[in-house]
Amino acid sequence: MNAKRIWFKALSLVLCAMVLGSGFVASAEEASAPATTGYSISNPYENIDWDTINQYKTALHTHTNASDGDDTLAESIERHYETGFDVVSTTDHSVVNYSWTDTSKGSNLVTAVMELIGKTDGELVYLQETGGSFSNGVGYEVVTRNGDDYLITEDGREIMRIPYGVEHNAVSVNAHVNAWFADYNRVAPSDYDDAVRNVDKHGGVSVMNHLGEYTQARYELFQEDAYDMDNLTYRYYINKFYGYIDKYDTCIGLDINSKGDGRTRYDRKLWDIMLSKAAEEGTTVTAIASSDAHQLDKIDTGSTVVLAKEKTTPAIKNALLNGEILAQSTCIANRDELAQIAEGLKAHYGETDLYKEIADIVVAYDAEREEIIAENDDGQVGAQWKSIDDEGYIKTATRPVINSIEVNDEEDTITIDSDNALIVRWISDGKVIATTKADDKAFDLNDYADQIEGYVRAEVFGEGGIIYTQGFTLNAELADGDGTDFVFDLGFLDFIFALLDRYTGLLGRIIGNIF
């Protein structure tokens, strides 16, 4: 037995002991509802009038050189303007955004440390309070209305600043929490709980970021191994993260696709597991997408569409809390999802150039995986997916747009009207139950009753990327769950276990090669 597997078993025993010692234990079997017809569909968009609602392209997670970004705030806002954003939150590591014009409020210990280690030159360039011009020559002014700040450009564009944007836990082994609307900053080492709890206390909204990086799930070679519920380590993480969402209403969920998707490639699976757990309680878990941009060329890779009547703090905050949003990305780095998308394109459109492009990426993924398996007897240790991270599906073509989502409880249908889309993948209990043409629009749940459990969600794919709807909880009034399975929380120390789990096998190989 190799070193990694020995450590992994030891880690599982430790976590199991912690769980049993706390007096709580996760159930061995996940509850599953029998197949049924005649659904009551909880529609997160039921209060949306699609004819009058505004769809605001929103950046909820982006960085500047106030922490570890390469570019200044002025450069970042200029790029967000050029790529069509309506609402922007700069969320530097433990640097709360109080203003787009006041440099005195943007500097703190984190900025000084970043400058010291050479991560940034430390020169903070904000927007000009009296108005000015971007480097591209476009003039702008900054105005405040009813307490909200807006950038207004000479061509009539308007971008709102979300107040108090920040990514908490800068020095806390990647326990990163994005937050907005709360004048609170956590700089000292801490875990998710400290940030989430205090954001809630201060009236803000939070999301847990790129969880696959914290859990090390991103390094799994096979999706079935990531967040495997039979694995005590992953079960611990799943219950830990779901517990925060279940306990704090203002912790709305997680980001499921950020940056190039290399870190989040399996976090859609994690989201589906959470959606299944929430459905047992008649609730749901919200997902966002973001760029997590540290460079200008990453700014438009991911975003969140906020559905709101007006561009104000109350309206944006309310939409986030109610899940009245859509997550969208131009990047897909999940081998299984790409294979399913290719299969759907072939089934509905034949072997088009787009199908061949995506199928070739899957082939490259498989070839690299086989090479890693051949070279490393411990599987995923140290694996870096270059074929996907650097050459995965990334498009800047015309992007799909959802025009409306309508739910008919009497006919048990969900109808999605979209533009620039090709296929829709319908997912329940973490499995693709159907892939339909985007033009088919209406989806009849009764046709898939034997495959549906608890919820259903949709992924709308077009050449320019993908849009994720929120989950539609089914028969919520019949749910009888009694809350999440609670485990003893090891705090941010459990990240150390994950690191050891990853690197023990690597260390074993190095020692083996030496001796």
RAKA-V798852 format. One record per residue. RES is the residue in one letter. OMEGA is omega in whole degrees, -180 to 180 (* if undefined). Layout:
res:RES omega:OMEGA
res:RES omega:OMEGA
This chain:
res:M omega:-176
res:N omega:-174
res:A omega:-178
res:K omega:-178
res:R omega:176
res:I omega:179
res:W omega:-177
res:F omega:178
res:K omega:178
res:A omega:179
res:L omega:-180
res:S omega:178
res:L omega:178
res:V omega:-179
res:L omega:178
res:C omega:178
res:A omega:178
res:M omega:-179
res:V omega:-179
res:L omega:-180
res:G omega:-179
res:S omega:-179
res:G omega:180
res:F omega:178
res:V omega:178
res:A omega:180
res:S omega:-178
res:A omega:-179
res:E omega:175
res:E omega:179
res:A omega:178
res:S omega:-179
res:A omega:178
res:P omega:178
res:A omega:-179
res:T omega:172
res:T omega:-176
res:G omega:-172
res:Y omega:164
res:S omega:-171
res:I omega:175
res:S omega:-173
res:N omega:180
res:P omega:-178
res:Y omega:-174
res:E omega:-180
res:N omega:-179
res:I omega:170
res:D omega:-172
res:W omega:179
res:D omega:-175
res:T omega:-176
res:I omega:174
res:N omega:176
res:Q omega:-175
res:Y omega:175
res:K omega:-167
res:T omega:173
res:A omega:-177
res:L omega:-175
res:H omega:179
res:T omega:-172
res:H omega:174
res:T omega:179
res:N omega:168
res:A omega:170
res:S omega:-174
res:D omega:175
res:G omega:-179
res:D omega:-168
res:D omega:-179
res:T omega:177
res:L omega:180
res:A omega:179
res:E omega:179
res:S omega:-180
res:I omega:177
res:E omega:-180
res:R omega:176
res:H omega:175
res:Y omega:-177
res:E omega:-178
res:T omega:167
res:G omega:179
res:F omega:178
res:D omega:-178
res:V omega:-177
res:V omega:171
res:S omega:171
res:T omega:-171
res:T omega:179
res:D omega:-177
res:H omega:178
res:S omega:174
res:V omega:-177
res:V omega:177
res:N omega:178
res:Y omega:-172
res:S omega:171
res:W omega:-174
res:T omega:-174
res:D omega:-177
res:T omega:-177
res:S omega:-178
res:K omega:-175
res:G omega:-175
res:S omega:175
res:N omega:-177
res:L omega:-178
res:V omega:179
res:T omega:-180
res:A omega:180
res:V omega:178
res:M omega:178
res:E omega:-177
res:L omega:-177
res:I omega:176
res:G omega:179
res:K omega:179
res:T omega:179
res:D omega:175
res:G omega:-179
res:E omega:-177
res:L omega:-180
res:V omega:-179
res:Y omega:175
res:L omega:-180
res:Q omega:-174
res:E omega:-178
res:T omega:-178
res:G omega:-179
res:G omega:-179
res:S omega:172
res:F omega:178
res:S omega:177
res:N omega:176
res:G omega:-180
res:V omega:179
res:G omega:-180
res:Y omega:169
res:E omega:178
res:V omega:-178
res:V omega:177
res:T omega:177
res:R omega:178
res:N omega:176
res:G omega:180
res:D omega:179
res:D omega:-180
res:Y omega:169
res:L omega:179
res:I omega:-178
res:T omega:-175
res:E omega:177
res:D omega:174
res:G omega:177
res:R omega:-178
res:E omega:179
res:I omega:179
res:M omega:174
res:R omega:173
res:I omega:-176
res:P omega:172
res:Y omega:175
res:G omega:-179
res:V omega:169
res:E omega:-174
res:H omega:174
res:N omega:-177
res:A omega:-176
res:V omega:-173
res:S omega:176
res:V omega:171
res:N omega:174
res:A omega:-168
res:H omega:179
res:V omega:174
res:N omega:-179
res:A omega:179
res:W omega:173
res:F omega:-179
res:A omega:178
res:D omega:-177
res:Y omega:-179
res:N omega:177
res:R omega:-179
res:V omega:-178
res:A omega:179
res:P omega:179
res:S omega:-180
res:D omega:177
res:Y omega:-172
res:D omega:-177
res:D omega:-179
res:A omega:-177
res:V omega:-178
res:R omega:-177
res:N omega:173
res:V omega:177
res:D omega:-179
res:K omega:-178
res:H omega:173
res:G omega:-180
res:G omega:177
res:V omega:-178
res:S omega:176
res:V omega:176
res:M omega:-171
res:N omega:172
res:H omega:-175
res:L omega:179
res:G omega:177
res:E omega:179
res:Y omega:-176
res:T omega:-174
res:Q omega:179
res:A omega:-179
res:R omega:-176
res:Y omega:177
res:E omega:179
res:L omega:-176
res:F omega:-178
res:Q omega:-178
res:E omega:179
res:D omega:-180
res:A omega:179
res:Y omega:177
res:D omega:-176
res:M omega:176
res:D omega:179
res:N omega:-175
res:L omega:180
res:T omega:179
res:Y omega:179
res:R omega:177
res:Y omega:-179
res:Y omega:-178
res:I omega:180
res:N omega:178
res:K omega:-176
res:F omega:179
res:Y omega:180
res:G omega:178
res:Y omega:-180
res:I omega:-179
res:D omega:-176
res:K omega:-175
res:Y omega:-180
res:D omega:-177
res:T omega:169
res:C omega:-166
res:I omega:-179
res:G omega:-173
res:L omega:172
res:D omega:-173
res:I omega:179
res:N omega:-180
res:S omega:-180
res:K omega:-180
res:G omega:178
res:D omega:180
res:G omega:-179
res:R omega:-173
res:T omega:-171
res:R omega:179
res:Y omega:-177
res:D omega:170
res:R omega:175
res:K omega:177
res:L omega:178
res:W omega:180
res:D omega:177
res:I omega:178
res:M omega:178
res:L omega:178
res:S omega:178
res:K omega:-180
res:A omega:-179
res:A omega:177
res:E omega:179
res:E omega:-180
res:G omega:-179
res:T omega:-180
res:T omega:178
res:V omega:-176
res:T omega:178
res:A omega:173
res:I omega:169
res:A omega:-176
res:S omega:176
res:S omega:-172
res:D omega:-170
res:A omega:171
res:H omega:176
res:Q omega:-175
res:L omega:-176
res:D omega:178
res:K omega:-170
res:I omega:-174
res:D omega:-179
res:T omega:-179
res:G omega:180
res:S omega:177
res:T omega:177
res:V omega:179
res:V omega:-179
res:L omega:-176
res:A omega:-179
res:K omega:-179
res:E omega:-177
res:K omega:180
res:T omega:179
res:T omega:180
res:P omega:-177
res:A omega:180
res:I omega:179
res:K omega:-180
res:N omega:180
res:A omega:178
res:L omega:-179
res:L omega:-179
res:N omega:-178
res:G omega:-180
res:E omega:-176
res:I omega:172
res:L omega:177
res:A omega:-179
res:Q omega:-179
res:S omega:174
res:T omega:-174
res:C omega:173
res:I omega:-177
res:A omega:-179
res:N omega:-175
res:R omega:-177
res:D omega:179
res:E omega:179
res:L omega:177
res:A omega:179
res:Q omega:178
res:I omega:179
res:A omega:179
res:E omega:179
res:G omega:178
res:L omega:-180
res:K omega:-178
res:A omega:-174
res:H omega:-174
res:Y omega:-178
res:G omega:-177
res:E omega:180
res:T omega:177
res:D omega:179
res:L omega:177
res:Y omega:-178
res:K omega:179
res:E omega:-178
res:I omega:178
res:A omega:178
res:D omega:177
res:I omega:178
res:V omega:178
res:V omega:179
res:A omega:177
res:Y omega:-178
res:D omega:-180
res:A omega:180
res:E omega:179
res:R omega:179
res:E omega:178
res:E omega:179
res:I omega:179
res:I omega:-179
res:A omega:-176
res:E omega:-173
res:N omega:-178
res:D omega:-179
res:D omega:172
res:G omega:-166
res:Q omega:-172
res:V omega:177
res:G omega:-176
res:A omega:173
res:Q omega:-174
res:W omega:-176
res:K omega:-178
res:S omega:180
res:I omega:-177
res:D omega:-176
res:D omega:-174
res:E omega:178
res:G omega:-177
res:Y omega:179
res:I omega:-175
res:K omega:173
res:T omega:179
res:A omega:178
res:T omega:-170
res:R omega:178
res:P omega:-180
res:V omega:173
res:I omega:-180
res:N omega:-180
res:S omega:173
res:I omega:-179
res:E omega:180
res:V omega:176
res:N omega:-178
res:D omega:-178
res:E omega:-179
res:E omega:180
res:D omega:-179
res:T omega:171
res:I omega:-176
res:T omega:179
res:I omega:175
res:D omega:-175
res:S omega:173
res:D omega:176
res:N omega:-179
res:A omega:-179
res:L omega:-178
res:I omega:174
res:V omega:176
res:R omega:-179
res:W omega:-170
res:I omega:174
res:S omega:-179
res:D omega:177
res:G omega:-178
res:K omega:174
res:V omega:-178
res:I omega:178
res:A omega:171
res:T omega:-176
res:T omega:172
res:K omega:-179
res:A omega:-179
res:D omega:-179
res:D omega:174
res:K omega:-172
res:A omega:178
res:F omega:-177
res:D omega:-178
res:L omega:-177
res:N omega:179
res:D omega:-176
res:Y omega:-174
res:A omega:-178
res:D omega:-180
res:Q omega:-175
res:I omega:176
res:E omega:168
res:G omega:-176
res:Y omega:171
res:V omega:175
res:R omega:-176
res:A omega:173
res:E omega:-177
res:V omega:-175
res:F omega:171
res:G omega:-176
res:E omega:-177
res:G omega:178
res:G omega:-172
res:I omega:174
res:I omega:179
res:Y omega:171
res:T omega:170
res:Q omega:-179
res:G omega:175
res:F omega:-180
res:T omega:-175
res:L omega:178
res:N omega:-177
res:A omega:-177
res:E omega:179
res:L omega:-177
res:A omega:-178
res:D omega:179
res:G omega:-178
res:D omega:177
res:G omega:-178
res:T omega:172
res:D omega:-174
res:F omega:175
res:V omega:175
res:F omega:-175
res:D omega:180
res:L omega:-179
res:G omega:-176
res:F omega:176
res:L omega:-179
res:D omega:174
res:F omega:178
res:I omega:176
res:F omega:-179
res:A omega:179
res:L omega:179
res:L omega:178
res:D omega:-178
res:R omega:-168
res:Y omega:178
res:T omega:178
res:G omega:179
res:L omega:178
res:L omega:178
res:G omega:179
res:R omega:-179
res:I omega:179
res:I omega:179
res:G omega:180
res:N omega:-180
res:I omega:-174
res:F omega:*
